[in-house]
Amino acid sequence: MKLIFEKSVPGRGCSLLPACDVEETSLPENLRRATAPALPEMSETDISRHYTELCHNTYGVNCGFYPLGSCTMKYNPRIDEEMAALPGFTGVHPLAPAHATMGCQEVLNLTKKYLCEITGMDDMTFQPAAGAHGEFTGVLLIKQYHDARGDAKRKKIIVPDSAHGTNPATAAMCGFEVVNIASSPDGCVDLEALKAALNDETAGLMLTNPNTVGVFDENILEITHLVHEAGGLCYYDGANLNAIMGVVRPGDMGFDCIHVNLHKTFATPHGGGGPGAGAVGCKGFLAKFLPQSASMQGDGHIQVRGFAGNFLVVVKALTYLMTLGREGIPEAAQNAVLNANYLMQKIRNTFQPAFDRTCMHEFVLNLEQLKKDTGVSALDVAKSLIDYGMHPPTMYFPLIVHEALMLEPTETESKDTLDWVAEVFRKLYELAHEDPEFMRAAPHNARIGRPDEVRAARNPVLRWRNV
Ligand SMILES: *Cc1c(COP(=O)(O)O)cnc(C)c1O
């Protein structure tokens, strides 16, 4: 498909600007462009077709099954978008006086109240724009807590080897030394390794529960107790709350602060580069360190983003919370867990779960044996799924499982869809044994087959250049 710049034809256009109804003034000479901007020139029909073509070449949750583990690619009800599009929300100016923004403040306060209730926290900020940004904010709370007590020795953050890559990156960005601890064979925190790592230099622990292998760590109370006993604080990576919301609370597990990705669990899609919100909650004793709104800047508070963050994402979260309600929120979590276990059970007589026990909202398959037997890798299976009109699962994560495929079906998939998915996996398992070469060349029906992902990441070409 051609880029919009390549479709441009000089002289074409479709702008219909209204007649100027104010006095014309011109920019000072030194601020004017020497040449016109290189904007594409196209007819309205061609623009419409261009974006429709792009849309047809894009795969989203509205196209089909999207089991991208750890990302919670679930269907987000349209009503959430509708509420976020109300002019009273989209048109509000961030510097509008308080008396003119009472509705918006109520949205923020109510969402905070509900999410604090769900997570077991006492206070919350919506400033951070993403999960990683929320971690950064939350770990800064831990840093400020120790600094305020004059406990300068605490320079280390413990992170299990199953953690999301953003956890060690966050700890390092906040100036901490990262102490990696190995997981036990069942994918959970190894208590002995934790005890050995804890000392008076420990600032805190970062943990996800259920963890990245989709397993709930049953020792959680002991884990948080051990960290507290050593003088550290416990950070909960709640990027993905789908498995537990309304059922069990990180605050009750012993965590002191947490971030929640509104753009996973609470009605804004993850990925695609759109705005997100990594809401950061904390227990009362940390609340004084939370970022405040811009008007309070300069009084010693950290400030991680302007104003209240991505406000419309919060509007969507509140709509989602209110439509599901007290009964619907835990029901969504329970269905997410049920769907993952159902699919795992239907697949496990062919593909092997990495941890063969009841999972939470997602599970990890280990394809090492398949690769040994047939030469077909996790990547080949993922690419083959594209030919069946399915988005591939998360691949090669978590790092502690080699040849990993991580599936998160989410609560919004039907039993019919899950049965079909299991059937596709069964077919691919057979195909891997019958015709591995065919699978190694997959996908066969996609527009793009196997891009050089390493080169794309290392050498991204993000803008068009007229060469
Ligand atoms: C998605 C995710 C993150 C990071 O969230 P972003 O919004 O992508 O920065 C962190 N931890 C876990 C476990 C996640 O799944």
The ligand as an SDF file (V2000), in Angstrom:
LIG
                    3D

 15 15  0  0  0  0  0  0  0  0999 V2000
    1.5940   -3.8030   30.5310 C   0  0  0  0  0  0  0  0  0  0  0  0
    2.3770   -4.0500   31.7250 C   0  0  0  0  0  0  0  0  0  0  0  0
    3.2350   -3.0540   32.2400 C   0  0  0  0  0  0  0  0  0  0  0  0
    3.5350   -1.7500   31.5480 C   0  0  0  0  0  0  0  0  0  0  0  0
    2.4230   -0.9610   31.1860 O   0  0  0  0  0  0  0  0  0  0  0  0
    2.5590    0.1060   30.0070 P   0  0  0  0  0  0  0  0  0  0  0  0
    1.3140    0.9110   30.0640 O   0  0  0  0  0  0  0  0  0  0  0  0
    2.6860   -0.6850   28.7450 O   0  0  0  0  0  0  0  0  0  0  0  0
    3.7730    0.9440   30.2850 O   0  0  0  0  0  0  0  0  0  0  0  0
    3.8870   -3.3380   33.4160 C   0  0  0  0  0  0  0  0  0  0  0  0
    3.7370   -4.5300   34.0490 N   0  0  0  0  0  0  0  0  0  0  0  0
    2.9370   -5.4900   33.5790 C   0  0  0  0  0  0  0  0  0  0  0  0
    2.8000   -6.7800   34.3340 C   0  0  0  0  0  0  0  0  0  0  0  0
    2.2220   -5.3010   32.3960 C   0  0  0  0  0  0  0  0  0  0  0  0
    1.4410   -6.2730   31.9300 O   0  0  0  0  0  0  0  0  0  0  0  0
  1  2  1  0
  2  3  1  0
  2 14  2  0
  3  4  1  0
  3 10  2  0
  4  5  1  0
  5  6  1  0
  6  7  2  0
  6  8  1  0
  6  9  1  0
 10 11  1  0
 11 12  2  0
 12 13  1  0
 12 14  1  0
 14 15  1  0
M  END
$$$$
